């Protein structure tokens, strides 16, 4: 078959499998992962994985993908990010935290690694570690970047409970940069601004 036709057929099979219930879909994907998968199929699997809504299936497929032998390094990294994010979204905080720490060990300069550690550490009640992780995120980014706002808002919120004076210092930086705030974070920003008792 022509490669374009093969790609189309493979994508169609994945879409059909994605409509199965979890158990049937898991059987299909496990069977697929037990085969030798060429790189072009891995690329399509990643695209399919990125578009999936069933988080339970996302986590299972992403974990299996990361364990494929000879998986190209950048693909392995992207797939692990999806895997850990899926664990967080499912509330599997202990495993997410464990995997996020492994991921950071492998990619210590990655902003995504610090972001995932920040999210999962807080879910596990490791607030000091979460604050430190978000601090690394904001240190390497700027208010013109969405991830800076995610990091700063989370740092401010975490510190508000124990060190409101430090939270107010962070809030001041947010206010000074509010012309760059992404719409996604406007509500959280306004909440912090309204609820933190900071001297003007």
C-alpha positions in Angstrom: 0.0 0.0 0.0 1.0 3.6 -0.6 2.3 5.2 2.7 -0.3 7.9 2.7 -3.0 5.2 2.4 -1.4 3.3 5.2 -1.4 6.4 7.4 -5.0 7.0 6.7 -6.0 3.5 7.5 -4.0 3.4 10.7 -5.5 6.7 11.9 -9.0 5.4 11.1 -8.3 2.2 13.1 -7.1 4.3 16.1 -10.3 6.4 15.9 -12.4 3.3 16.0 -10.5 1.8 18.9 -10.9 5.1 20.8 -14.6 4.6 20.7 -14.5 1.3 22.4 -15.1 1.0 26.2 -11.9 1.2 28.2 -11.4 -2.6 28.5 -11.8 -3.3 24.8 -9.6 -0.3 23.9 -6.9 -1.4 26.3 -6.8 -4.9 24.8 -6.5 -3.3 21.3 -3.7 -0.9 22.3 -1.8 -3.5 24.3 -1.8 -5.8 21.3 -0.5 -3.0 19.1 2.3 -2.2 21.6 3.4 -5.8 21.6 4.3 -5.5 17.9 7.3 -3.8 16.3 6.0 -0.3 15.5 7.7 1.8 12.8 8.5 5.4 13.5 5.7 6.7 11.3 3.1 4.8 13.3 4.6 6.2 16.6 4.2 9.7 15.2 0.5 9.0 14.5 0.0 7.3 17.9 1.4 10.5 19.5 -1.0 12.7 17.6 -3.9 10.4 18.5 -2.8 10.4 22.1 -2.7 14.2 22.2 -6.3 14.4 21.0 -7.8 11.8 23.3 -10.4 12.8 25.9 -10.5 9.5 27.9 -7.9 10.3 30.5 -7.7 6.7 31.8 -6.9 5.5 28.3 -4.5 8.4 27.8 -2.5 7.4 30.8 -2.4 3.7 29.9 -1.4 4.4 26.2 1.2 7.0 27.2 2.8 4.7 29.7 3.0 2.0 27.1 4.4 4.3 24.5 7.2 5.6 26.8 8.3 2.0 27.3 8.7 1.2 23.6 12.3 0.2 22.8 14.3 2.6 20.7 11.8 5.4 21.1 13.3 8.6 19.8 14.3 10.8 22.8 12.2 13.9 22.0 9.1 11.7 21.5 9.8 9.9 24.8 10.0 13.2 26.5 6.7 14.5 25.0 4.9 11.2 25.8 6.1 11.3 29.4 4.7 14.8 29.8 1.3 13.6 28.6 1.5 10.5 30.9 2.2 12.6 34.0 -0.4 15.2 33.1 -2.9 12.4 32.8 -2.0 11.0 36.2 -2.5 14.4 37.7 -5.9 14.9 36.0 -7.0 11.5 37.2 -6.1 12.4 40.8 -3.3 9.7 40.9 -1.2 12.1 42.9 1.3 9.7 44.4 2.3 8.1 41.1 2.2 11.5 39.3 4.6 12.9 42.0 6.9 9.9 41.7 7.0 10.1 37.9 7.4 13.9 37.9 10.5 13.6 40.1 12.0 10.9 37.8 11.2 13.2 34.9 13.0 16.1 36.5 16.0 13.9 37.2 16.2 13.1 33.4 15.4 16.7 32.3 16.6 19.1 35.0 16.5 22.2 32.8 13.1 21.5 31.4 10.4 24.0 32.3 7.8 21.3 31.8 9.6 19.1 34.3 9.4 21.8 37.0 5.8 22.6 36.1 4.8 19.0 36.5 6.7 18.7 39.8 4.9 21.9 41.0 1.5 20.5 40.3 2.1 17.0 41.6 4.0 18.1 44.7 1.2 20.3 45.8 -1.3 17.5 45.3 0.8 15.4 47.6 0.9 18.1 50.2 4.6 18.9 49.5 4.0 22.7 49.5 7.6 23.8 50.0 8.7 21.6 47.1 5.8 22.8 45.0 6.7 26.5 45.7 10.3 25.9 44.8 9.3 24.2 41.5 7.1 27.0 40.5 9.9 29.4 41.5 12.1 27.7 39.0 9.4 28.1 36.3 9.0 31.8 36.9 12.7 32.4 37.1 13.2 31.1 33.6 10.2 32.8 32.0 8.6 36.3 31.7 5.2 37.8 32.2 4.7 37.6 28.4 4.6 33.8 28.7 1.5 31.9 29.9 3.6 29.5 32.0 4.9 32.5 34.0 1.4 33.3 35.1 0.6 29.7 36.0 3.7 29.7 38.1 3.3 33.1 39.8 -0.4 32.5 40.6 0.4 29.1 42.1 3.3 30.5 44.2 1.1 33.3 45.4 -1.8 31.0 46.3 0.5 28.5 48.1 2.2 31.2 50.2 -1.0 33.0 51.0 -2.0 30.3 53.6 1.3 30.4 55.6 3.2 33.5 54.6 0.8 36.2 53.5 3.5 38.9 53.6 5.4 36.9 50.9 2.2 36.3 49.0 1.6 40.0 48.9 5.1 40.6 47.5 4.3 38.1 44.7 0.9 39.7 44.1 2.6 43.1 43.7 4.6 41.6 40.8 1.4 40.2 39.3 -0.3 43.6 39.4 2.7 45.3 37.9 2.5 42.8 35.0 -1.2 42.6 34.6 -1.2 44.1 31.1 0.2 40.7 29.9 -2.2 38.4 31.8 -3.7 35.6 29.6 -7.4 35.4 29.7 -7.2 31.9 31.2 -5.7 33.3 34.4 -7.8 36.5 34.8 -10.3 35.0 37.2 -7.6 33.5 39.5 -5.7 36.7 39.5 -8.8 38.7 40.5 -9.6 36.2 43.2 -6.1 36.6 44.7 -6.3 40.4 44.4 -9.6 40.5 46.2 -8.9 38.0 48.9 -5.3 38.8 49.9 -5.2 41.4 52.7 -2.2 43.4 51.4 -1.3 47.0 52.2 -1.8 49.2 49.1 
